[in-house]
């Protein structure tokens, strides 16, 4: 009889233990991981041309010929626009003929002067006449040069505002030339970051439109004065644009890596915040839930950095977190 009662008691205990085990809350947990993280400043910016020049006329004249296509690359010194110069060319021909005659007369006078057959005053007058005509030829050539517009540097042309045959006045803008082989990147940094960003600092940008991503650049200028309204500093960076795909005016997203360091990371969904206090639930050796207050830092790919309050051996609950509370015993998946 006693043996039967003992068997019943053992079976009852086993049944209760099994029932208790089945009633335990099941959670997912894992230890923190060590990984290099980057402290990144993310800010918006815009693209501007490295250099931009408006091509204007210095004369009043009709356009004879336009030698460029809109939006195309041009080389420094390349002829872009010609104005009619018929009058100047006729004047130049006449001036050159007069200069040639003056040179002949001067050379003849020099020969006669050596023989004593001409006075010094006549020789001086002929030399002066030659110099004046030479100056006149140079002046006409300068006017003809003003009737030609050439590219001031390598760059891309903009939209033209006039066509062949149009009458142009001094100051009229024919088009613009953009140097976009290198581009400026304009952005603003908060004042609390100014000591962490230096001239030469590297950055990466993504153009908001299109698939232009991970473009490398560097900081070239940091404004010496802060903007009193925004409390930011103006910064200019520079990027290469060899293929010309990036255009002035495009908006970009900029990333500056301020620091790289090894960090303790846990899953972001492990975090609980209550009354400005951040904590996690961990499991002790007996699978009993404990509460630990922590300080967090950077977020990266679903993980979050723990700055303090957690050991690398702690088993942190990240699944079923809404079912647990401190002090209960749980079951791991």
Secondary structure as a PSIPRED ss2 file (coil, helix, strand):
# PSIPRED VFORMAT (PSIPRED V4.0)

   1 X C   1.000  0.000  0.000
   2 X H   0.000  1.000  0.000
   3 X H   0.000  1.000  0.000
   4 X H   0.000  1.000  0.000
   5 X H   0.000  1.000  0.000
   6 X H   0.000  1.000  0.000
   7 X H   0.000  1.000  0.000
   8 X H   0.000  1.000  0.000
   9 X H   0.000  1.000  0.000
  10 X H   0.000  1.000  0.000
  11 X H   0.000  1.000  0.000
  12 X H   0.000  1.000  0.000
  13 X H   0.000  1.000  0.000
  14 X H   0.000  1.000  0.000
  15 X H   0.000  1.000  0.000
  16 X H   0.000  1.000  0.000
  17 X H   0.000  1.000  0.000
  18 X H   0.000  1.000  0.000
  19 X H   0.000  1.000  0.000
  20 X H   0.000  1.000  0.000
  21 X H   0.000  1.000  0.000
  22 X H   0.000  1.000  0.000
  23 X H   0.000  1.000  0.000
  24 X C   1.000  0.000  0.000
  25 X E   0.000  0.000  1.000
  26 X E   0.000  0.000  1.000
  27 X E   0.000  0.000  1.000
  28 X E   0.000  0.000  1.000
  29 X E   0.000  0.000  1.000
  30 X E   0.000  0.000  1.000
  31 X E   0.000  0.000  1.000
  32 X C   1.000  0.000  0.000
  33 X E   0.000  0.000  1.000
  34 X E   0.000  0.000  1.000
  35 X E   0.000  0.000  1.000
  36 X E   0.000  0.000  1.000
  37 X E   0.000  0.000  1.000
  38 X E   0.000  0.000  1.000
  39 X E   0.000  0.000  1.000
  40 X E   0.000  0.000  1.000
  41 X E   0.000  0.000  1.000
  42 X E   0.000  0.000  1.000
  43 X E   0.000  0.000  1.000
  44 X E   0.000  0.000  1.000
  45 X E   0.000  0.000  1.000
  46 X E   0.000  0.000  1.000
  47 X E   0.000  0.000  1.000
  48 X E   0.000  0.000  1.000
  49 X E   0.000  0.000  1.000
  50 X E   0.000  0.000  1.000
  51 X E   0.000  0.000  1.000
  52 X E   0.000  0.000  1.000
  53 X E   0.000  0.000  1.000
  54 X E   0.000  0.000  1.000
  55 X E   0.000  0.000  1.000
  56 X E   0.000  0.000  1.000
  57 X C   1.000  0.000  0.000
  58 X C   1.000  0.000  0.000
  59 X C   1.000  0.000  0.000
  60 X C   1.000  0.000  0.000
  61 X E   0.000  0.000  1.000
  62 X E   0.000  0.000  1.000
  63 X E   0.000  0.000  1.000
  64 X E   0.000  0.000  1.000
  65 X E   0.000  0.000  1.000
  66 X E   0.000  0.000  1.000
  67 X C   1.000  0.000  0.000
  68 X C   1.000  0.000  0.000
  69 X C   1.000  0.000  0.000
  70 X C   1.000  0.000  0.000
  71 X C   1.000  0.000  0.000
  72 X C   1.000  0.000  0.000
  73 X E   0.000  0.000  1.000
  74 X E   0.000  0.000  1.000
  75 X C   1.000  0.000  0.000
  76 X C   1.000  0.000  0.000
  77 X C   1.000  0.000  0.000
  78 X C   1.000  0.000  0.000
  79 X E   0.000  0.000  1.000
  80 X E   0.000  0.000  1.000
  81 X E   0.000  0.000  1.000
  82 X E   0.000  0.000  1.000
  83 X E   0.000  0.000  1.000
  84 X C   1.000  0.000  0.000
  85 X C   1.000  0.000  0.000
  86 X H   0.000  1.000  0.000
  87 X H   0.000  1.000  0.000
  88 X H   0.000  1.000  0.000
  89 X H   0.000  1.000  0.000
  90 X H   0.000  1.000  0.000
  91 X H   0.000  1.000  0.000
  92 X H   0.000  1.000  0.000
  93 X H   0.000  1.000  0.000
  94 X H   0.000  1.000  0.000
  95 X H   0.000  1.000  0.000
  96 X H   0.000  1.000  0.000
  97 X H   0.000  1.000  0.000
  98 X H   0.000  1.000  0.000
  99 X H   0.000  1.000  0.000
 100 X H   0.000  1.000  0.000
 101 X H   0.000  1.000  0.000
 102 X H   0.000  1.000  0.000
 103 X H   0.000  1.000  0.000
 104 X H   0.000  1.000  0.000
 105 X H   0.000  1.000  0.000
 106 X H   0.000  1.000  0.000
 107 X H   0.000  1.000  0.000
 108 X H   0.000  1.000  0.000
 109 X H   0.000  1.000  0.000
 110 X H   0.000  1.000  0.000
 111 X H   0.000  1.000  0.000
 112 X H   0.000  1.000  0.000
 113 X H   0.000  1.000  0.000
 114 X H   0.000  1.000  0.000
 115 X C   1.000  0.000  0.000
 116 X C   1.000  0.000  0.000
 117 X C   1.000  0.000  0.000
 118 X C   1.000  0.000  0.000
 119 X C   1.000  0.000  0.000
 120 X H   0.000  1.000  0.000
 121 X H   0.000  1.000  0.000
 122 X H   0.000  1.000  0.000
 123 X H   0.000  1.000  0.000
 124 X H   0.000  1.000  0.000
 125 X H   0.000  1.000  0.000
 126 X H   0.000  1.000  0.000
 127 X H   0.000  1.000  0.000
 128 X H   0.000  1.000  0.000
 129 X H   0.000  1.000  0.000
 130 X H   0.000  1.000  0.000
 131 X H   0.000  1.000  0.000
 132 X H   0.000  1.000  0.000
 133 X H   0.000  1.000  0.000
 134 X H   0.000  1.000  0.000
 135 X H   0.000  1.000  0.000
 136 X H   0.000  1.000  0.000
 137 X H   0.000  1.000  0.000
 138 X H   0.000  1.000  0.000
 139 X H   0.000  1.000  0.000
 140 X H   0.000  1.000  0.000
 141 X H   0.000  1.000  0.000
 142 X H   0.000  1.000  0.000
 143 X H   0.000  1.000  0.000
 144 X H   0.000  1.000  0.000
 145 X H   0.000  1.000  0.000
 146 X H   0.000  1.000  0.000
 147 X C   1.000  0.000  0.000
 148 X E   0.000  0.000  1.000
 149 X E   0.000  0.000  1.000
 150 X E   0.000  0.000  1.000
 151 X C   1.000  0.000  0.000
 152 X C   1.000  0.000  0.000
 153 X C   1.000  0.000  0.000
 154 X C   1.000  0.000  0.000
 155 X E   0.000  0.000  1.000
 156 X E   0.000  0.000  1.000
 157 X E   0.000  0.000  1.000
 158 X C   1.000  0.000  0.000
 159 X C   1.000  0.000  0.000
 160 X C   1.000  0.000  0.000
 161 X C   1.000  0.000  0.000
 162 X C   1.000  0.000  0.000
 163 X C   1.000  0.000  0.000
 164 X C   1.000  0.000  0.000
 165 X C   1.000  0.000  0.000
 166 X C   1.000  0.000  0.000
 167 X E   0.000  0.000  1.000
 168 X E   0.000  0.000  1.000
 169 X C   1.000  0.000  0.000
 170 X C   1.000  0.000  0.000
 171 X C   1.000  0.000  0.000
 172 X C   1.000  0.000  0.000
 173 X E   0.000  0.000  1.000
 174 X E   0.000  0.000  1.000
 175 X E   0.000  0.000  1.000
 176 X E   0.000  0.000  1.000
 177 X E   0.000  0.000  1.000
 178 X E   0.000  0.000  1.000
 179 X E   0.000  0.000  1.000
 180 X E   0.000  0.000  1.000
 181 X E   0.000  0.000  1.000
 182 X E   0.000  0.000  1.000
 183 X E   0.000  0.000  1.000
 184 X E   0.000  0.000  1.000
 185 X E   0.000  0.000  1.000
 186 X E   0.000  0.000  1.000
 187 X E   0.000  0.000  1.000
 188 X E   0.000  0.000  1.000
 189 X E   0.000  0.000  1.000
 190 X E   0.000  0.000  1.000
 191 X H   0.000  1.000  0.000
 192 X H   0.000  1.000  0.000
 193 X H   0.000  1.000  0.000
 194 X H   0.000  1.000  0.000
 195 X H   0.000  1.000  0.000
 196 X H   0.000  1.000  0.000
 197 X C   1.000  0.000  0.000
 198 X C   1.000  0.000  0.000
 199 X C   1.000  0.000  0.000
 200 X C   1.000  0.000  0.000
 201 X C   1.000  0.000  0.000
 202 X E   0.000  0.000  1.000
 203 X E   0.000  0.000  1.000
 204 X E   0.000  0.000  1.000
 205 X E   0.000  0.000  1.000
 206 X E   0.000  0.000  1.000
 207 X E   0.000  0.000  1.000
 208 X C   1.000  0.000  0.000
 209 X C   1.000  0.000  0.000
 210 X C   1.000  0.000  0.000
 211 X C   1.000  0.000  0.000
 212 X C   1.000  0.000  0.000
 213 X C   1.000  0.000  0.000
 214 X C   1.000  0.000  0.000
 215 X E   0.000  0.000  1.000
 216 X E   0.000  0.000  1.000
 217 X E   0.000  0.000  1.000
 218 X E   0.000  0.000  1.000
 219 X E   0.000  0.000  1.000
 220 X E   0.000  0.000  1.000
 221 X E   0.000  0.000  1.000
 222 X E   0.000  0.000  1.000
 223 X C   1.000  0.000  0.000
 224 X C   1.000  0.000  0.000
 225 X C   1.000  0.000  0.000
 226 X C   1.000  0.000  0.000
 227 X E   0.000  0.000  1.000
 228 X C   1.000  0.000  0.000
 229 X C   1.000  0.000  0.000
 230 X C   1.000  0.000  0.000
 231 X C   1.000  0.000  0.000
 232 X E   0.000  0.000  1.000
 233 X E   0.000  0.000  1.000
 234 X E   0.000  0.000  1.000
 235 X E   0.000  0.000  1.000
 236 X E   0.000  0.000  1.000
 237 X E   0.000  0.000  1.000
 238 X E   0.000  0.000  1.000
 239 X E   0.000  0.000  1.000
 240 X E   0.000  0.000  1.000
 241 X C   1.000  0.000  0.000
 242 X C   1.000  0.000  0.000
 243 X C   1.000  0.000  0.000
 244 X C   1.000  0.000  0.000
 245 X C   1.000  0.000  0.000
 246 X C   1.000  0.000  0.000
 247 X C   1.000  0.000  0.000
 248 X C   1.000  0.000  0.000
 249 X C   1.000  0.000  0.000
 250 X C   1.000  0.000  0.000
 251 X E   0.000  0.000  1.000
 252 X E   0.000  0.000  1.000
 253 X E   0.000  0.000  1.000
 254 X E   0.000  0.000  1.000
 255 X E   0.000  0.000  1.000
 256 X E   0.000  0.000  1.000
 257 X E   0.000  0.000  1.000
 258 X E   0.000  0.000  1.000
 259 X E   0.000  0.000  1.000
 260 X E   0.000  0.000  1.000
 261 X E   0.000  0.000  1.000
 262 X E   0.000  0.000  1.000
 263 X E   0.000  0.000  1.000
 264 X E   0.000  0.000  1.000
 265 X E   0.000  0.000  1.000
 266 X E   0.000  0.000  1.000
 267 X E   0.000  0.000  1.000
 268 X H   0.000  1.000  0.000
 269 X H   0.000  1.000  0.000
 270 X H   0.000  1.000  0.000
 271 X C   1.000  0.000  0.000
 272 X E   0.000  0.000  1.000
 273 X E   0.000  0.000  1.000
 274 X E   0.000  0.000  1.000
 275 X C   1.000  0.000  0.000
 276 X C   1.000  0.000  0.000
 277 X E   0.000  0.000  1.000
 278 X E   0.000  0.000  1.000
 279 X E   0.000  0.000  1.000
 280 X E   0.000  0.000  1.000
 281 X E   0.000  0.000  1.000
 282 X E   0.000  0.000  1.000
 283 X E   0.000  0.000  1.000
 284 X C   1.000  0.000  0.000
 285 X C   1.000  0.000  0.000
 286 X C   1.000  0.000  0.000
 287 X C   1.000  0.000  0.000
 288 X E   0.000  0.000  1.000
 289 X E   0.000  0.000  1.000
 290 X E   0.000  0.000  1.000
 291 X E   0.000  0.000  1.000
 292 X E   0.000  0.000  1.000
 293 X E   0.000  0.000  1.000
 294 X C   1.000  0.000  0.000
 295 X E   0.000  0.000  1.000
 296 X E   0.000  0.000  1.000
 297 X E   0.000  0.000  1.000
 298 X E   0.000  0.000  1.000
 299 X E   0.000  0.000  1.000
 300 X E   0.000  0.000  1.000
 301 X C   1.000  0.000  0.000
 302 X C   1.000  0.000  0.000
 303 X E   0.000  0.000  1.000
 304 X E   0.000  0.000  1.000
 305 X E   0.000  0.000  1.000
 306 X E   0.000  0.000  1.000
 307 X E   0.000  0.000  1.000
 308 X E   0.000  0.000  1.000
 309 X C   1.000  0.000  0.000
 310 X C   1.000  0.000  0.000
 311 X C   1.000  0.000  0.000
 312 X C   1.000  0.000  0.000
 313 X C   1.000  0.000  0.000
 314 X C   1.000  0.000  0.000
 315 X E   0.000  0.000  1.000
 316 X E   0.000  0.000  1.000
 317 X E   0.000  0.000  1.000
 318 X E   0.000  0.000  1.000
 319 X E   0.000  0.000  1.000
 320 X C   1.000  0.000  0.000
 321 X H   0.000  1.000  0.000
 322 X H   0.000  1.000  0.000
 323 X H   0.000  1.000  0.000
 324 X C   1.000  0.000  0.000
 325 X C   1.000  0.000  0.000
 326 X C   1.000  0.000  0.000
 327 X C   1.000  0.000  0.000
 328 X C   1.000  0.000  0.000
 329 X E   0.000  0.000  1.000
 330 X E   0.000  0.000  1.000
 331 X E   0.000  0.000  1.000
 332 X E   0.000  0.000  1.000
 333 X C   1.000  0.000  0.000
